[in-house]
Every structure is written in C-alpha cells, then in structure tokens.
Amino acid sequence: QVQLVESGGGLVQAGDSLRLSCAFSGPSFSSYAMGWFRQVPGKEREFACAISWSGDSTYYADSAKGRFTISRDNAKNRVYLQINNLKPEDTGVYFCGAGIRYGYEYDEYDYWGQGTQVTVSS
C-alpha cells in the first residue's frame, strides 16, 4: 500500500522561501508520477506542479511558474517542492499526490498525503 507524508510547511513571511517534502512509502516509487496541489478552505484542490516518473519532465501551473520548483529523488523515495519569494496568496494546505499517469487533473492521482499547512503573512 502506498502512503505519502508531507512535511516542511509553516508560518513564514512574504518573500521567504520554503522547501516542502513528501515521503513515499510502498512499492515502486519510480513507477509513479508525482504532483503538488494546494487547497484553501471552501475551494477545490488546485494543481501546482507535477514531475514525471524519472524526473526528466516537469509541468507547472501558470501561477507556479518562476517561483515553484518540483524535484524528486528516486533513491530516497521523496519528492520536493521549493517555493521562493512566497506571497500571501500561496497560503493553503499543500498536498502531494502519486499517480500512474502524469497529469494535472485531481482524478489522475491515486494516492494523497494528509497535507502540510503553509501560511504566508504579509
């Protein structure tokens, strides 16, 4: 069974940087594409970025381009999200997802972590 555990969130100030981490446990991490989504209360989970199975391809939502960087370490079964120059609108719960397919739709991901809260103060 696949389990995902996010970490690295917190309360930061605008302009700061954060690196979120998602630890994958279970078989065949390299068989899964990984993605990061953000959710705020009352809204649907919103795609931020994704990375392919080997890490040689990445895809970003327009809102994430330039400040977000997704990466993975298949030897450590981890995926990371580096966010630079944080803005108050980046506030939310960040979830990592694992899916057989490499995409940006919520239902393309088969497994989810519990999320990590990021709060950016102005």
N, C-alpha and C positions, 0 to 999 in steps of 0.2 A: 504494500500500500504506500502511495506517495504522500508525504507530508511536507509542508512548507512552513517555515517560520521566519517572519520578517523581524528586523531589528534596526536600530540606528536613528529612529525618529526622536523628536524632542521639541522643545521650545527654543526658537532661535530668533535673531533679529534680521530684519531686511538687509540684504547684502551679504549675509553669511553663506556658508556652504555646508552641505551635509552629504554623507555617503550612507545610503541605505543598503542593507544586506539581506539576502534571502537564502536561508539554508534549506537545501533539498535533501530529504531522506527517502530512500526507496531505490528500486532498481532503475538502471539505465538513464541517468540524468541527461546524458548526451543525446538521448532519443527525444527529448522534449525541447520545443521552443519555449522561451520564457518571455513574460511580459510584465510590465508595471502599469497599474491603474491607480487612479486617485478618486476618492469618493468624499463628498461633503454631505452633511445632513439634508435629507429631502431631495437629493438628486441621484441619478444613476451613476454607477461606476464608470469613470471616464478613462479611456485609453491614453497612456502617456508614451510608451515606447515598447519595443519588442526586440528580441535578439534570436537569431536562428540557432539551430541545434549545435553547430560547431562554433558559432560566434563570428562567422565571417560576413554576416549580413545583419544590419540593424535598421530599424524603422521608427520614426518619431512622428508624433502628432505635431501639427504646426505650432501649438502652444509650447511644446517641449524643445523645439529645435533651437540650438545655440547655447542652452543652459543645462540641458539634461544629457547625461551620457550613461548608456547602459553597457554593461560588460558582464562576462561570465568567466568562471574558472572551472572547467570540467574536471580537473584533478581534485578540486576541493568541494565539488557539488554546490557551488554558490553562484548566485547572480547578484550584481550590484547596480545601484542607481546613484550616480553622482549628480547632485544638483548644486549649481553655482549661482551666485547672485540671487538668492532666494527673495521672493516677493510675497506680500500678504496673500495674494490670490493663489499661491501654491499650497496654502493651508488645506489640510484634509487628512484622511486616512489613506495610506498608500498600501496597496495590496500587490503581491506578486502572484502570478498565475503560471501554470505549466500546461502545455498543450501539445498534442501530437502535430497539430497544424501550426504554421507560422502565420499569425494574422493579428488584426487589431480589433476584432469583434469580441465582446464579452463571452459569447457562447462558443467561441473557438478554444477556450481554455477549459481543461478538465479538472484541474485542481487549484485550490486557492489557499493562501495562508490566512492568518487571523487579522493581519494588517498592523501597521505601525503609524502612530499619530505624528504628524508634522504640523506645528503651529508656528507661523511666521508673524512676528509683531512688527508694526511699522515704527 
